[in-house]
Amino acid sequence: NIAKTINDLPNNIEQSVIKAREEKNGVGAKYDTGGLYLAPIKVVSAKFVEKEYSNYKDVSLHYKNVSSKVISAVKFKWYGENAFSEPADMGGLQQGWGGGFTDDALRPGKTDYGEWSVLSRDGKKILIAYPYEVVFKDGTKWELEQQ
């Protein structure tokens, strides 16, 4: 009974984020990516990939350095859904959302890829994936403006 009571409690953090996003971008908005066009990294493709010998899925991203500087680290976010167009299981606090980072250097104009273990049981498609923080080799940093 205690476990059921705990599981039935509302996720106030998630509800606050949803409310703020919807107030800014309209009802039903799933993400806010204002300023993303200025990102020094562009995600070329994002998808769920099945793990070998398991029913769980990982997230795979291909991305390109579109800046003129060497990048030393990137933090990514992504949003995925299951076959019913509901938020996919990503193991995080916010349903459907996941994230990862890489600290592999990436020269200007070059493309790289990464795979992150999210242990998704029902992920079907990634709707959006984007960088939200990028650190350059010279020590400067780019961050996606969050309002």
SVG drawing of the C-alpha trace seen along z (x, -y; Angstrom):
<svg xmlns="http://www.w3.org/2000/svg" viewBox="-3 -33 46 45">
<polyline fill="none" stroke="black" stroke-width="0.4" points="0.0,0.0 2.8,-2.4 4.5,-1.7 1.2,-2.4 0.7,-5.6 4.2,-6.8 3.8,-5.8 0.5,-7.7 2.0,-11.0 2.3,-13.7 5.7,-14.6 5.7,-18.2 9.1,-18.9 7.9,-17.6 4.5,-19.4 6.3,-22.7 8.6,-22.3 5.6,-21.4 3.6,-24.3 6.5,-26.8 7.1,-25.4 3.4,-25.5 3.1,-29.1 6.0,-30.2 5.4,-28.0 1.7,-27.1 -0.3,-24.1 1.0,-20.8 4.6,-22.1 7.1,-19.3 10.3,-21.2 11.8,-24.7 14.8,-25.1 15.0,-28.8 18.5,-29.8 19.4,-26.3 20.3,-27.7 23.4,-29.2 24.7,-25.9 28.2,-24.9 27.1,-21.3 24.3,-20.0 22.8,-16.6 22.7,-14.9 20.7,-11.8 19.2,-10.4 17.6,-7.0 17.0,-4.2 19.3,-1.2 18.6,2.3 21.2,3.7 22.8,7.0 21.4,9.9 18.8,7.6 15.3,6.1 16.6,2.7 17.5,-0.1 20.2,-2.7 20.3,-6.1 22.6,-6.8 23.5,-10.3 25.6,-11.4 26.7,-15.0 28.9,-17.6 31.0,-20.5 29.8,-23.4 32.0,-26.0 35.5,-27.1 36.9,-25.9 38.0,-22.6 35.3,-21.2 36.4,-19.4 33.1,-18.4 29.3,-18.4 26.2,-17.8 23.2,-16.5 19.4,-16.2 16.9,-14.2 13.2,-13.4 11.7,-10.1 8.3,-8.4 7.0,-4.9 4.8,-3.3 1.7,-5.0 3.2,-8.5 3.6,-8.6 6.9,-9.6 9.4,-6.8 11.0,-5.2 14.4,-6.9 15.2,-6.3 15.1,-10.0 12.9,-12.3 11.1,-13.8 9.2,-11.3 10.5,-10.9 13.6,-13.0 17.2,-11.7 20.7,-13.1 24.3,-12.3 27.7,-13.9 30.9,-13.2 34.4,-14.6 36.0,-13.4 37.6,-16.3 36.0,-17.2 37.7,-19.4 35.9,-22.0 33.8,-20.4 34.2,-16.9 31.4,-14.4 31.3,-12.0 28.8,-9.6 28.0,-8.4 25.8,-5.8 24.3,-6.2 22.8,-3.5 19.3,-4.7 17.9,-1.2 14.6,-2.1 12.1,0.7 9.6,-1.0 11.5,-3.6 10.4,-3.8 11.6,-7.1 13.7,-10.1 11.7,-13.3 14.5,-15.8 18.1,-15.7 20.3,-18.7 23.4,-20.1 22.7,-22.4 26.3,-23.0 29.5,-22.9 33.1,-23.5 35.8,-24.5 39.5,-23.6 40.3,-27.3 38.2,-27.1 35.2,-29.1 31.7,-27.8 28.5,-27.9 25.2,-27.2 21.6,-27.0 19.6,-29.9 17.0,-28.4 14.2,-30.8"/>
</svg>
